[in-house]
Amino acid sequence: MIHNIKFRVFVYENEDVEELSQAILNILPEAEIEAEEAEGLTEDKIIILSGVVSKKRYTKAFFNLLLESVDLDKLNDDLERKIDEKGNWFLRFDKADAIDEKLTIKDSGDSIHLKIKIAAYPAKKEIAVEKVREAILDG
């Protein structure tokens, strides 16, 4: 159902890179994390942690963890808003909760960003929404 999961998190100067790397691994245990240095608007150093998970067993494990961890009604209700026209599903998770091994979906703010490419043919929003909805209901 999922082609791949791209993840990204911004680590600010007052945050711990190792701790946020572990937060990513709590969500995506098999993730290979790349770090890149960047500069913020106020010239503070930011480290961007990112990567892609594409092996089917790992994307399936993530989806199962998601189903066990979050409010499925809210997840289902938000699908139309969080899936784009190309079948990409955008989710954000609270950083602090992820460090504590909890998955909490956020709608805004500083968070761990996931871009989940849904296997929908053709790659259209309606088909992707239906696929995810079916999987949530069957899960």
N, C-alpha and C positions, 0 to 999 in steps of 0.2 A: 504494500500500500504506500510505503514511503520510499522515494528514490534516494534522497539524501537529506541530511540535516546539517545546515551551516550554522555555526555559533560564533558569537562575538561578545566580548565584554571589555569595557574600559576600566582600567585600574588607575585610580588617581593616586597622587603622592601620599595621601594619608591612609591608603589601603595596602594590604599585604598581597603581593603577587602570588605567593605560594598558597595562601588561604583561598584566593579566588580561583586559582588553578584547581584546587581540590573541590571547590564548589561546582565547577564545570564537570569534573569527574564524578561528582555525586549525581549529576543529571545524566551524563553520557560517559559511563565508566571506561569505554574503549577509545575515547577521544584522544587524538594526537594534537597537542596544543602548540601553536606557533605564537611567539611573542614579537611584537613590533613596537618600537618606540615612536612616539609622536609628541607634538607640542600643542597644548591647549591654547585657547584664545588669550589667556593671561600669561602665556609663556611658561606655564607649569608643565612638568613632564607627565605624560600619560603613556601607559603601556597598553597596547591593544592585544588581547588574547583571542585567537580565532582558530578555526579549523573546520573540517568537514568529516562527517561520519556517513559512510555510504554502504557498508556491509549490511545485508538484509537482516541478519540475526541481531545486529546491534540497534538498527532502527526499530525493529520489532520489540526488542527489550525496552527501549525508551518509551515506545507507545504503551506497552503494558504497565510500566512504572507510572506513566502519566495517568492512565485510567484508574490505578490504585490510589493515587495521591491527591487528585483535585476534585472539585465539585463538577460532576459530569453534566448536570443541567446547565450550569453557567458555561461550561466548555461548549456544549451543543448550541446554546443561545448565541454565543459570540462568533460562531463559524462564519456567518455571512460577512461580518465586519472584519474578520481576521484572515480571510483567504482572498488573494487578489485574482485578477482576471486570468493569470497564467497558471493558477493552481498552486501558488506558494502560500503556506500557512504560517503566519507570523505569531510567535508567542514570546512573552517576556516573563522572566522569573526573578523574584526578589533575591538579591545577592545574599543578604544576611541569612535568610531562611535556607538557601541552597548550601551555605556553609554548614548549617546545622542539619543537613540532609533532609530538608523539607522542601516540597515543591509548592510554591505559591505564585500563581499567575498574577501579574500586574498589568495594568493598562497603560502606565506611563512611568516616567522617571528613570533613574539610574538602575539598570537591571542587566540580567544576562539575556541577550537577544538570540532567538532561534528563528531560522528561516527553513521551514520544512517543505521540501518539494514533494507534493502528493503525486503518486502514479495514477494519473487520470488521462484517458485517451478519448477524444482529443483533450489537450491540456486546457480545459476551460473551468471557470469558477464553479458553475453549477454542478459539473461532474465531480470536481474535487470535494465540494461541500457534501454532496450525496455520499461519496465514498467514506469520508471521515465520519459522517453522521451514522452510517450503517455500522462502521467499526466500533463507534462508541456504544451504540445500542446492543451490538453483539457481544461487546467486551464484558 
